[in-house]
Amino acid sequence: MTGPGPDEALAGAFEQQRGRLVAVAYRMLGSRADAEDAVQEAWLRLARQDAGAIDNLAGWLTTVVGRVCIDVLRSRKARPEVSYEDRLPEFIVTEDGGGAPEEDSLLSESVGLALLVVLDTLRPTERLAFVLHDMFAVPFEEIGQIIGRTTDATKMLASRTRRKVQGTHRPTDERRQQRAVVDAFLAAARSGDFEGLLRVLDPDVTWRSYTARGVVVRLGAAEVAGRAQRGARAAVTARPALVNGESGIVVWGANGKLLGVMACTVVDGRIVEVLSVSDPERLASMSLPARPD
Protein backbone atom coordinates (compact mmCIF):
# COMPACT_ATOMS: atom_id res chain seq x y z
CA MET A 1 0.00 0.00 0.00
CA THR A 2 1.49 3.34 -1.00
CA GLY A 3 1.41 6.47 1.12
CA PRO A 4 -0.23 9.75 0.17
CA GLY A 5 1.10 11.56 -2.88
CA PRO A 6 2.84 14.94 -2.71
CA ASP A 7 -0.39 16.89 -3.24
CA GLU A 8 -2.23 14.91 -0.57
CA ALA A 9 0.63 15.31 1.88
CA LEU A 10 0.69 19.09 1.28
CA ALA A 11 -3.08 19.33 1.69
CA GLY A 12 -2.86 17.36 4.92
CA ALA A 13 -0.11 19.61 6.26
CA PHE A 14 -2.18 22.67 5.35
CA GLU A 15 -5.28 21.32 7.09
CA GLN A 16 -3.26 20.89 10.28
CA GLN A 17 -2.58 24.63 10.17
CA ARG A 18 -6.06 25.75 9.06
CA GLY A 19 -7.60 26.22 12.52
CA ARG A 20 -4.75 28.42 13.72
CA LEU A 21 -4.72 30.42 10.49
CA VAL A 22 -8.46 31.08 10.65
CA ALA A 23 -8.07 32.21 14.27
CA VAL A 24 -5.32 34.65 13.26
CA ALA A 25 -7.31 35.99 10.31
CA TYR A 26 -10.52 36.33 12.35
CA ARG A 27 -8.78 38.44 14.97
CA MET A 28 -7.33 40.55 12.19
CA LEU A 29 -10.52 41.00 10.17
CA GLY A 30 -13.35 40.54 12.68
CA SER A 31 -15.34 38.43 10.22
CA ARG A 32 -15.43 34.64 10.01
CA ALA A 33 -16.25 34.74 6.28
CA ASP A 34 -13.38 37.13 5.52
CA ALA A 35 -11.05 35.00 7.64
CA GLU A 36 -11.97 31.88 5.69
CA ASP A 37 -11.38 33.75 2.43
CA ALA A 38 -7.92 34.86 3.59
CA VAL A 39 -6.96 31.32 4.52
CA GLN A 40 -8.27 30.00 1.20
CA GLU A 41 -6.10 32.56 -0.59
CA ALA A 42 -3.10 31.26 1.39
CA TRP A 43 -3.88 27.74 0.19
CA LEU A 44 -4.11 28.89 -3.44
CA ARG A 45 -0.73 30.59 -3.13
CA LEU A 46 0.75 27.51 -1.47
CA ALA A 47 -0.50 25.30 -4.28
CA ARG A 48 1.44 27.45 -6.76
CA GLN A 49 4.66 27.21 -4.76
CA ASP A 50 7.42 24.63 -4.73
CA ALA A 51 6.55 23.24 -1.30
CA GLY A 52 9.94 21.55 -1.08
CA ALA A 53 11.59 24.97 -0.94
CA ILE A 54 9.58 26.03 2.14
CA ASP A 55 11.60 25.29 5.29
CA ASN A 56 8.93 26.36 7.80
CA LEU A 57 5.41 25.79 6.47
CA ALA A 58 3.65 27.20 9.55
CA GLY A 59 5.72 30.39 9.38
CA TRP A 60 5.26 30.70 5.62
CA LEU A 61 1.49 30.37 5.91
CA THR A 62 1.32 32.84 8.80
CA THR A 63 3.26 35.34 6.70
CA VAL A 64 0.93 34.91 3.72
CA VAL A 65 -2.25 35.14 5.80
CA GLY A 66 -0.88 38.19 7.62
CA ARG A 67 -0.12 39.99 4.37
CA VAL A 68 -3.50 39.07 2.88
CA CYS A 69 -5.21 40.47 5.98
CA ILE A 70 -3.22 43.70 5.78
CA ASP A 71 -4.31 44.09 2.15
CA VAL A 72 -7.96 43.51 3.12
CA LEU A 73 -7.79 46.06 5.95
CA ARG A 74 -6.15 48.66 3.71
CA SER A 75 -8.81 48.06 1.06
CA ARG A 76 -11.52 48.63 3.68
CA LYS A 77 -9.96 51.95 4.64
CA ALA A 78 -9.69 53.02 1.02
CA ARG A 79 -13.18 51.92 -0.03
CA PRO A 80 -15.39 51.57 3.05
CA GLU A 81 -18.66 49.95 1.96
CA VAL A 82 -20.45 50.77 5.21
CA SER A 83 -19.57 52.84 8.24
CA TYR A 84 -18.50 51.12 11.43
CA GLU A 85 -21.71 52.34 13.04
CA ASP A 86 -23.73 50.21 10.59
CA ARG A 87 -21.40 47.20 10.50
CA LEU A 88 -22.41 44.50 12.96
CA PRO A 89 -19.46 42.73 14.58
CA GLU A 90 -19.76 39.01 14.06
CA PHE A 91 -21.41 37.43 17.11
CA ILE A 92 -19.83 34.36 18.71
CA VAL A 93 -22.39 33.17 21.27
CA THR A 94 -21.57 30.65 23.99
CA GLU A 95 -23.26 29.59 27.20
CA ASP A 96 -22.47 31.75 30.20
CA GLY A 97 -21.05 29.53 32.93
CA GLY A 98 -20.79 32.40 35.36
CA GLY A 99 -17.04 32.64 35.03
CA ALA A 100 -16.38 28.99 35.79
CA PRO A 101 -12.86 27.79 34.89
CA GLU A 102 -14.11 25.73 31.97
CA GLU A 103 -15.67 28.88 30.53
CA ASP A 104 -12.33 30.69 30.46
CA SER A 105 -11.14 28.47 27.61
CA LEU A 106 -14.19 29.48 25.58
CA LEU A 107 -13.53 33.14 26.26
CA SER A 108 -9.95 32.82 25.13
CA GLU A 109 -11.26 31.70 21.74
CA SER A 110 -13.51 34.71 21.32
CA VAL A 111 -12.84 38.39 20.84
CA GLY A 112 -14.73 40.77 23.14
CA LEU A 113 -16.82 43.47 21.55
CA ALA A 114 -14.73 46.14 23.26
CA LEU A 115 -11.55 44.65 21.83
CA LEU A 116 -13.09 44.41 18.36
CA VAL A 117 -13.90 48.11 18.51
CA VAL A 118 -10.37 49.02 19.60
CA LEU A 119 -8.72 46.76 17.01
CA ASP A 120 -10.84 48.36 14.31
CA THR A 121 -9.24 51.74 15.08
CA LEU A 122 -5.68 50.45 14.62
CA ARG A 123 -3.59 50.70 11.50
CA PRO A 124 -3.24 47.34 9.71
CA THR A 125 0.40 46.90 10.77
CA GLU A 126 -0.46 47.73 14.39
CA ARG A 127 -3.27 45.23 14.39
CA LEU A 128 -1.07 42.52 12.89
CA ALA A 129 1.74 43.10 15.38
CA PHE A 130 -0.66 42.92 18.34
CA VAL A 131 -2.58 39.90 17.12
CA LEU A 132 0.46 37.82 16.14
CA HIS A 133 2.61 38.61 19.17
CA ASP A 134 0.17 39.08 22.05
CA MET A 135 -2.39 36.49 20.97
CA PHE A 136 -0.27 33.92 19.14
CA ALA A 137 3.25 34.47 20.53
CA VAL A 138 4.84 34.92 17.10
CA PRO A 139 8.41 36.27 17.56
CA PHE A 140 9.00 39.92 16.72
CA GLU A 141 11.62 38.98 14.16
CA GLU A 142 9.04 37.02 12.13
CA ILE A 143 6.44 39.78 12.45
CA GLY A 144 8.99 42.32 11.27
CA GLN A 145 9.60 40.28 8.12
CA ILE A 146 5.86 40.32 7.37
CA ILE A 147 5.42 44.08 7.77
CA GLY A 148 8.84 45.09 6.44
CA ARG A 149 10.32 46.48 9.67
CA THR A 150 13.31 45.70 11.85
CA THR A 151 12.85 43.61 14.97
CA ASP A 152 13.38 46.63 17.24
CA ALA A 153 10.93 48.74 15.27
CA THR A 154 8.37 45.94 15.47
CA LYS A 155 8.81 45.72 19.25
CA MET A 156 8.16 49.45 19.56
CA LEU A 157 5.09 49.18 17.31
CA ALA A 158 3.68 46.31 19.37
CA SER A 159 4.35 48.18 22.62
CA ARG A 160 2.47 51.27 21.46
CA THR A 161 -0.40 49.12 20.22
CA ARG A 162 -0.57 47.21 23.50
CA ARG A 163 -1.09 50.45 25.39
CA LYS A 164 -4.02 51.28 23.10
CA VAL A 165 -5.82 48.04 23.88
CA GLN A 166 -5.15 47.88 27.60
CA GLY A 167 -8.28 47.51 29.63
CA THR A 168 -10.27 45.46 27.11
CA HIS A 169 -9.55 42.13 28.84
CA ARG A 170 -12.27 41.12 31.28
CA PRO A 171 -11.04 39.29 34.41
CA THR A 172 -13.34 36.60 35.80
CA ASP A 173 -14.52 38.68 38.78
CA GLU A 174 -15.34 41.60 36.49
CA ARG A 175 -17.33 39.31 34.19
CA ARG A 176 -19.36 38.17 37.19
CA GLN A 177 -20.09 41.77 38.11
CA GLN A 178 -21.14 42.46 34.54
CA ARG A 179 -23.42 39.43 34.55
CA ALA A 180 -25.08 40.67 37.75
CA VAL A 181 -25.83 44.03 36.08
CA VAL A 182 -27.27 42.36 32.98
CA ASP A 183 -29.36 39.99 35.12
CA ALA A 184 -30.72 42.99 37.04
CA PHE A 185 -31.56 44.66 33.71
CA LEU A 186 -33.47 41.57 32.56
CA ALA A 187 -35.30 41.18 35.86
CA ALA A 188 -36.37 44.84 35.88
CA ALA A 189 -37.58 44.60 32.28
CA ARG A 190 -39.64 41.48 33.02
CA SER A 191 -41.27 43.01 36.10
CA GLY A 192 -41.94 46.34 34.41
CA ASP A 193 -39.71 48.14 36.90
CA PHE A 194 -38.87 51.31 34.99
CA GLU A 195 -36.89 52.85 37.86
CA GLY A 196 -34.96 49.61 38.26
CA LEU A 197 -33.99 49.77 34.60
CA LEU A 198 -32.79 53.34 34.96
CA ARG A 199 -30.55 52.30 37.87
CA VAL A 200 -28.57 49.88 35.70
CA LEU A 201 -28.50 52.00 32.53
CA ASP A 202 -25.98 54.73 31.88
CA PRO A 203 -27.79 58.02 31.19
CA ASP A 204 -26.16 58.14 27.74
CA VAL A 205 -26.63 54.46 26.90
CA THR A 206 -26.92 53.52 23.22
CA TRP A 207 -28.95 50.56 21.96
CA ARG A 208 -28.18 49.59 18.37
CA SER A 209 -30.62 46.98 17.06
CA TYR A 210 -30.09 45.09 13.80
CA THR A 211 -33.54 44.21 12.47
CA ALA A 212 -34.85 42.84 9.18
CA ARG A 213 -35.70 46.43 8.22
CA GLY A 214 -32.26 47.86 9.02
CA VAL A 215 -30.44 49.38 11.97
CA VAL A 216 -32.48 51.06 14.70
CA VAL A 217 -30.61 53.24 17.20
CA ARG A 218 -32.05 54.29 20.57
CA LEU A 219 -30.29 56.84 22.73
CA GLY A 220 -30.61 57.59 26.44
CA ALA A 221 -31.70 55.59 29.46
CA ALA A 222 -35.40 56.49 29.27
CA GLU A 223 -35.78 55.42 25.64
CA VAL A 224 -33.79 52.22 26.15
CA ALA A 225 -35.72 51.35 29.31
CA GLY A 226 -39.05 51.80 27.54
CA ARG A 227 -37.97 49.54 24.68
CA ALA A 228 -36.68 46.92 27.13
CA GLN A 229 -40.05 46.84 28.88
CA ARG A 230 -41.94 46.33 25.62
CA GLY A 231 -39.53 43.64 24.47
CA ALA A 232 -39.76 41.76 27.76
CA ARG A 233 -43.52 41.36 27.29
CA ALA A 234 -42.93 39.42 24.06
CA ALA A 235 -40.14 37.27 25.47
CA VAL A 236 -41.09 34.10 27.31
CA THR A 237 -37.73 32.40 27.66
CA ALA A 238 -34.37 34.08 28.05
CA ARG A 239 -31.06 32.55 28.95
CA PRO A 240 -27.74 34.16 29.85
CA ALA A 241 -25.05 33.95 27.20
CA LEU A 242 -21.62 35.27 26.39
CA VAL A 243 -21.59 37.26 23.16
CA ASN A 244 -18.00 37.79 22.02
CA GLY A 245 -16.96 37.60 25.65
CA GLU A 246 -19.50 40.18 26.88
CA SER A 247 -22.51 39.38 29.05
CA GLY A 248 -25.58 38.91 26.90
CA ILE A 249 -28.98 37.28 26.51
CA VAL A 250 -30.65 34.94 24.02
CA VAL A 251 -34.45 35.31 23.86
CA TRP A 252 -37.27 33.03 22.62
CA GLY A 253 -40.99 33.72 22.22
CA ALA A 254 -44.02 31.77 23.47
CA ASN A 255 -44.04 29.50 20.42
CA GLY A 256 -40.36 28.65 20.84
CA LYS A 257 -39.29 30.97 18.03
CA LEU A 258 -35.92 32.63 18.46
CA LEU A 259 -36.52 36.37 18.88
CA GLY A 260 -33.06 37.81 19.30
CA VAL A 261 -29.58 37.97 20.74
CA MET A 262 -28.36 40.85 22.87
CA ALA A 263 -24.87 41.86 24.00
CA CYS A 264 -24.34 44.43 26.76
CA THR A 265 -21.22 46.44 27.52
CA VAL A 266 -21.01 47.30 31.23
CA VAL A 267 -18.77 50.04 32.63
CA ASP A 268 -18.69 51.00 36.32
CA GLY A 269 -21.80 49.00 37.13
CA ARG A 270 -24.01 50.39 34.36
CA ILE A 271 -24.85 49.33 30.82
CA VAL A 272 -23.33 51.83 28.38
CA GLU A 273 -24.06 50.04 25.11
CA VAL A 274 -26.41 47.36 23.85
CA LEU A 275 -26.08 45.54 20.54
CA SER A 276 -28.96 43.28 19.56
CA VAL A 277 -29.96 41.21 16.55
CA SER A 278 -33.55 40.31 15.66
CA ASP A 279 -33.08 39.91 11.91
CA PRO A 280 -34.07 36.27 11.21
CA GLU A 281 -31.48 35.94 8.45
CA ARG A 282 -28.66 37.06 10.75
CA LEU A 283 -29.94 34.87 13.58
CA ALA A 284 -30.06 31.83 11.31
CA SER A 285 -26.35 32.22 10.55
CA MET A 286 -25.37 32.10 14.24
CA SER A 287 -24.49 29.05 16.29
CA LEU A 288 -26.52 29.55 19.47
CA PRO A 289 -27.00 27.73 22.78
CA ALA A 290 -30.07 25.52 22.95
CA ARG A 291 -33.36 26.88 24.27
CA PRO A 292 -33.93 25.86 27.91
CA ASP A 293 -36.61 23.23 28.46
C-alpha positions, -999 to 999 in steps of 0.1 A, spaced: 0 0 0 15 33 -10 14 65 11 -2 98 2 11 116 -29 28 149 -27 -4 169 -32 -22 149 -6 6 153 19 7 191 13 -31 193 17 -29 174 49 -1 196 63 -22 227 54 -53 213 71 -33 209 103 -26 246 102 -61 257 91 -76 262 125 -48 284 137 -47 304 105 -85 311 106 -81 322 143 -53 346 133 -73 360 103 -105 363 124 -88 384 150 -73 406 122 -105 410 102 -133 405 127 -153 384 102 -154 346 100 -162 347 63 -134 371 55 -110 350 76 -120 319 57 -114 337 24 -79 349 36 -70 313 45 -83 300 12 -61 326 -6 -31 313 14 -39 277 2 -41 289 -34 -7 306 -31 8 275 -15 -5 253 -43 14 275 -68 47 272 -48 74 246 -47 66 232 -13 99 216 -11 116 250 -9 96 260 21 116 253 53 89 264 78 54 258 65 37 272 95 57 304 94 53 307 56 15 304 59 13 328 88 33 353 67 9 349 37 -22 351 58 -9 382 76 -1 400 44 -35 391 29 -52 405 60 -32 437 58 -43 441 21 -80 435 31 -78 461 59 -62 487 37 -88 481 11 -115 486 37 -100 519 46 -97 530 10 -132 519 0 -154 516 31 -187 499 20 -205 508 52 -196 528 82 -185 511 114 -217 523 130 -237 502 106 -214 472 105 -224 445 130 -195 427 146 -198 390 141 -214 374 171 -198 344 187 -224 332 213 -216 306 240 -233 296 272 -225 318 302 -211 295 329 -208 324 354 -170 326 350 -164 290 358 -129 278 349 -141 257 320 -157 289 305 -123 307 305 -111 285 276 -142 295 256 -135 331 263 -99 328 251 -113 317 217 -135 347 213 -128 384 208 -147 408 231 -168 435 215 -147 461 233 -115 447 218 -131 444 184 -139 481 185 -104 490 196 -87 468 170 -108 484 143 -92 517 151 -57 504 146 -36 507 115 -32 473 97 4 469 108 -5 477 144 -33 452 144 -11 425 129 17 431 154 -7 429 183 -26 399 171 5 378 161 26 386 192 2 391 220 -24 365 210 -3 339 191 33 345 205 48 349 171 84 363 176 90 399 167 116 390 142 90 370 121 64 398 124 90 423 113 96 403 81 59 403 74 54 441 78 88 451 64 103 465 97 133 457 118 129 436 150 134 466 172 109 487 153 84 459 155 88 457 192 82 494 196 51 492 173 37 463 194 43 482 226 25 513 215 -4 491 202 -6 472 235 -11 504 254 -40 513 231 -58 480 239 -52 479 276 -83 475 296 -103 455 271 -95 421 288 -123 411 313 -110 393 344 -133 366 358 -145 387 388 -153 416 365 -173 393 342 -194 382 372 -201 418 381 -211 425 345 -234 394 345 -251 407 378 -258 440 361 -273 424 330 -294 400 351 -307 430 370 -316 447 337 -335 416 326 -353 412 359 -364 448 359 -376 446 323 -396 415 330 -413 430 361 -419 463 344 -397 481 369 -389 513 350 -369 529 379 -350 496 383 -340 498 346 -328 533 350 -306 523 379 -286 499 357 -285 520 325 -260 547 319 -278 580 312 -262 581 277 -266 545 269 -269 535 232 -289 506 220 -282 496 184 -306 470 171 -301 451 138 -335 442 125 -348 428 92 -357 464 82 -323 479 90 -304 494 120 -325 511 147 -306 532 172 -320 543 206 -303 568 227 -306 576 264 -317 556 295 -354 565 293 -358 554 256 -338 522 261 -357 514 293 -390 518 275 -380 495 247 -367 469 271 -401 468 289 -419 463 256 -395 436 245 -398 418 278 -435 414 273 -429 394 241 -401 373 255 -411 341 273 -377 324 277 -344 341 281 -311 325 289 -277 342 299 -251 340 272 -216 353 264 -216 373 232 -180 378 220 -170 376 257 -195 402 269 -225 394 290 -256 389 269 -290 373 265 -307 349 240 -345 353 239 -373 330 226 -410 337 222 -440 318 235 -440 295 204 -404 286 208 -393 310 180 -359 326 185 -365 364 189 -331 378 193 -296 380 207 -284 409 229 -249 419 240 -243 444 268 -212 464 275 -210 473 312 -188 500 326 -187 510 363 -218 490 371 -240 504 344 -248 493 308 -233 518 284 -241 500 251 -264 474 239 -261 455 205 -290 433 196 -300 412 166 -335 403 157 -331 399 119 -341 363 112 -315 359 85 -287 371 107 -299 349 136 -301 318 113 -264 322 105 -254 321 142 -245 290 163 -265 296 195 -270 277 228 -301 255 230 -334 269 243 -339 259 279 -366 232 285 
